[in-house]
Amino acid sequence: MEQALATRDQIGQAMGVLMARHNFPDDQAVSQLRRYSQNNVKLREVTLLVCDQGAPPGP
């Protein structure tokens, strides 16, 4: 349960980073996170990278 809450918070933070950095609306930020995670990278890892680096994982 705690891990699920932490992951939810990380997703929210990553969304906030994308929304602030790229002026994305919330639905586009979620779509972008999903797109990043489709390259065999777990969403949790993607959110950590976005929050830590302000950018998605490389290609």
N, C-alpha and C positions, 0 to 999 in steps of 0.2 A: 504494500500500500504506500509506504513512504517513498519507494523508488518511483512509483507511478506519479506521485505528486511532484517529485523532483523533476522528472522528465517533462511533465506538463509545464512546470515553471521554466525549464530550459527552452521549451518550444516557444513560450510566450516571450522570453527574452530575445531569442533569435528573431522572432517576428518583429519585435521592436527595433532591433538593429537594422534589419532590412527595410522596415518602413521609414526609419529616420535617414538612413544612408542613401536609399534609392527613391524615397518619396512614394513607396508602394502603399496601396490600400491593404487592409488586413487580408482580404481573400487572395490577393496577388502574392503577398508574403508567404502565405501557407502553400500556395501552388509552387512557388519557387523552392521552398524547403523540400517539398515532395519531389520536385524535379531533380534537385541535388542528390537526394537519397536513392534515386533509381539506379545509380551507377555502383551498385554493390556496396554502398556505404549506409550503415544504419542511421536512421533519423536522429537518434541520440548523439551519434558521433558528429553528424552534420551540425546539429544545434550547438554542440560544444565548440566546433571550429568557428562557426559564425560569431558566437559570443566572445570567444577568445581573440579572434583575428579580425572580426568585422567583415569577413569575406567567406564565401563558400569554399569547399575543397576544389582543388584544381582538376583539370580534365582527366 
